[in-house]
Amino acid sequence: MLYLILGLFLGSFLNNVAYRLVKGEEFLFSRSKCPYCKKELSWYELIPIISFIIQKGRCRNCKNKISLRYPLTEIIAGIFTYGAASKSGILVNLNFSNLILFLYIIFFYSILFILALYDLETFYIEEKTFYFGLLGWIIFTLIFLIIPIQKFELTGGFNYFFNLPIKTKYSLILNQIFIAFIFSIFILTLFVVTLGKGIGLGDLKIAFFLGLFLGPGDILAVILLSSFLGAIIGIYKILKIRKFFNEIPFIPLVFASSLVLLFYGEYLFKILNSFMLKLS
């Protein structure tokens, strides 16, 4: 419960960061304001979920409706924070190694969440957040060279199908960079083949970002699930508006897929593995 609550506050912060990046506003040292009347919000108006419920979804000053985006992003962050706590093992054993892994997973999902929220509004990747994510990966990886940490995997078994080429002391760094470049080249190839229709160069950066943090099997699982979700949304929109709809933000689908796999990735692998064994 503690990690879920912490995640609610994290979600409030991440939503604030994404919103201000979209608006081109500073977010570190300025107070939160109502988007309508611009009144600065008091601390008791910023309590995740509770403030929204008490104020009945409206601003206390101007009475305009508060977007459902606020409580939804808080809940989503609460969910992936709890998932990160479970995946890292700190729910069972709170030690330094598990804590570092927890922060690593939280960092990955936080950056991806901000990029997803920004993409949802603009259909573009937020460059500063992307490069901050790369910087964070470098810092965490240097820490991992000193402190032995269990590898972060979403699906577990899928990664065992890939024999990574580099076997040295620095394989953790070099293999992830290798994976990032391979998947980036794959996305670039799709961009060239499709003449930029249905996939953009921003997706190349997301492929590189995923390659740094995830194993190759995990990335394939994320891409396949993202494509499946995109196909469902595309079919729904075609049926709804009666014409082809090709503008679907990709990063929110990647985030949603990564979130699903955080909880059910290993379970889905076991189902698939059992199915393949029956076929053989």
Residue pairs with C-beta under 8 A, 6 or more apart in sequence:
3 81
3 82
3 84
3 85
3 91
4 78
4 79
4 81
4 82
5 78
6 78
6 81
7 74
7 77
7 78
7 79
7 80
7 81
7 82
8 48
8 49
8 74
8 75
8 77
8 78
9 48
9 74
10 77
10 78
10 81
10 106
10 110
11 48
11 73
11 74
11 75
11 76
11 77
11 78
12 46
12 48
12 70
12 73
12 74
12 77
14 73
14 77
14 110
14 113
14 114
14 117
15 69
15 70
15 73
15 74
15 117
16 27
16 32
17 27
17 114
18 113
18 114
18 117
18 118
18 121
18 126
19 117
20 26
20 27
21 27
21 114
21 118
21 126
21 128
21 129
22 117
22 118
22 121
22 122
31 40
31 41
32 40
32 41
32 46
33 39
33 40
33 41
34 41
34 59
34 61
34 62
34 64
36 59
36 62
36 64
37 59
37 61
37 62
37 64
39 59
39 61
39 62
44 51
45 51
45 55
45 60
48 71
48 74
48 78
49 71
49 74
49 75
52 66
52 70
52 71
55 66
57 65
57 66
57 68
58 64
58 65
58 66
59 66
73 113
73 117
76 113
76 259
77 110
77 113
79 259
80 106
80 109
80 113
80 259
80 262
81 106
83 105
83 259
83 262
83 263
84 102
84 105
84 106
84 109
84 262
85 91
85 102
87 101
87 105
87 152
87 262
88 98
88 99
88 101
88 102
88 104
88 105
89 98
89 101
89 150
90 98
90 99
90 102
96 147
97 147
97 148
97 149
97 150
100 140
100 143
100 144
100 147
100 149
101 149
101 150
101 152
103 140
104 140
104 149
104 152
105 152
105 262
107 133
107 136
107 140
108 133
108 152
108 213
109 255
109 258
109 259
109 262
111 129
111 130
111 132
111 133
111 136
111 209
112 133
112 209
112 251
112 254
112 255
112 258
113 255
114 126
114 129
115 125
115 126
115 129
115 130
115 133
115 206
115 251
115 255
116 249
116 251
116 252
116 254
116 255
116 256
117 252
118 124
118 125
118 126
118 129
118 251
119 125
119 126
119 202
119 249
119 250
119 251
119 252
120 249
120 251
120 252
123 247
123 249
124 202
125 202
125 205
125 206
125 251
130 205
130 209
133 209
134 209
134 212
137 176
137 212
137 213
141 172
141 173
141 176
144 172
145 170
145 172
145 173
151 215
152 213
152 214
153 159
153 214
153 215
153 218
153 265
154 214
154 215
154 218
154 221
154 222
154 258
154 261
154 262
154 265
154 266
155 217
155 218
155 221
155 261
155 265
155 266
155 268
155 269
156 265
156 266
156 269
157 217
157 266
157 269
157 270
157 273
158 215
158 217
158 218
158 220
158 221
158 269
159 215
159 216
159 217
159 218
160 217
161 217
162 215
162 216
162 217
164 171
164 175
164 178
164 179
164 216
165 175
165 178
166 174
166 175
166 178
168 174
176 211
176 212
176 213
177 211
177 212
179 211
179 212
179 214
179 215
179 216
179 219
180 207
180 208
180 209
180 210
180 211
180 212
181 208
181 211
182 211
182 216
183 207
183 208
183 210
183 211
183 216
183 219
184 204
184 205
184 207
184 208
184 211
186 207
187 199
187 203
187 204
187 207
188 201
188 204
190 199
191 199
191 200
191 201
191 203
191 204
197 246
198 246
199 250
200 250
202 250
202 251
203 250
206 250
206 251
206 254
207 219
210 219
210 222
210 254
211 219
214 222
218 261
218 265
221 257
221 261
221 265
221 268
222 254
222 257
222 258
222 261
223 254
223 257
225 257
225 260
225 261
226 250
226 253
226 254
226 256
226 257
229 253
229 256
229 257
230 248
230 250
230 253
233 248
233 253
234 245
234 246
234 248
237 245
237 248
238 244
238 245
261 268
